[in-house]
Amino acid sequence: MAYETLLVETRGRVGLVTLNRPQALNALNRKLLDELKGVLAAFEADAGIGAIVLTGSEKAFAAGADIKEMQPYGFADAMVEDLAAGWDDVAACRKPMIAAVSGFALGGGCEVAMMCDFIIASETAKFGQPEITLGVIPGMGGTQRLTRALGKAKAMDLILTGRLMDAAEAERAGLVARVVAPERLLEEALAAAEKIAGYSLPATMLAKEAVGRAYETVLAEGMRAERRLFHALFATEDQKEGMAAFIEKRKPAFRHR
Ligand code: HXC
């Protein structure tokens, strides 16, 4: 099947999904979410698939949710549509999923990488939650998953300043499981996925579920709260300004500061 925003292949028992909107640094739009949900559901239903690798390009895993798509939203639009909620289906994938990250994993890109079971990063990877620079906050789990992965101090630092973190810092902080040379990224992620796919599928699926339980219940509460706060920011002039400034390639002039 041909996809507009993804490249999809199987390598033995491993499903490989490559985010493929190079013109927008793999910004995550509605179409991409729909396609990704479809592919993951198909891999989940396919007894021949034991693990999944999600990757992007050399320059970007994904530079975030699509700002051009979100810019016109108001609070009511975001709340009624439950903007970003569809990503819960990606996080709910029951088969082991590895993120292979090269280049930018920002905003929603960092959040999608964190939805995977672990991250293997290239030395070139850059992680961050720069939503604050757009007048909003993370809305796909960043305030919850980053805080659980890194602890409060570093999560607050990244989310409040919007600064980026390189692969070495991300590994020290516990966000990333392994860092490898750029040319070895895919090979390393596929080898890890093949290894996982060689074990008993019920055992790997339940191992994933059990580790997930370490924080899942409180996570659901946090996700609901985060999403509503995220929606509320679409009621502000600063969200319009922050996203318009990005699109127009200029510095934002925030009114409320
Ligand atoms: C839409 C994007 C985009 C994005 C990049 N592009 N990121 N389009 N949404 N998130 C587009 C640019 O507009 C540009 O299109 C093209 O991709 C190349 O990007 P450049 O900026 O020219 O590249 P570069 O100078 O190399 O800078 C790379 C970058 C920068 C540092 C990653 O693109 C950037 O800051 N992107 C936004 C990162 C961000 O703020 N992410 C958080 C989004 S909010 P044109 O047409 O000009 O060539 C979010 C909230 C999630 O994720 C909440 C749930 C929905």
Boltz pocket constraint, residues with backbone or C-beta under 6 A from the ligand:
constraints:
  - pocket:
      binder: B
      contacts: [[A, 22], [A, 23], [A, 24], [A, 25], [A, 27], [A, 28], [A, 63], [A, 64], [A, 65], [A, 66], [A, 67], [A, 68], [A, 83], [A, 84], [A, 104], [A, 106], [A, 107], [A, 108], [A, 109], [A, 130], [A, 131], [A, 134], [A, 137], [A, 138], [A, 139], [A, 140], [A, 246], [A, 247]]
      max_distance: 6.0
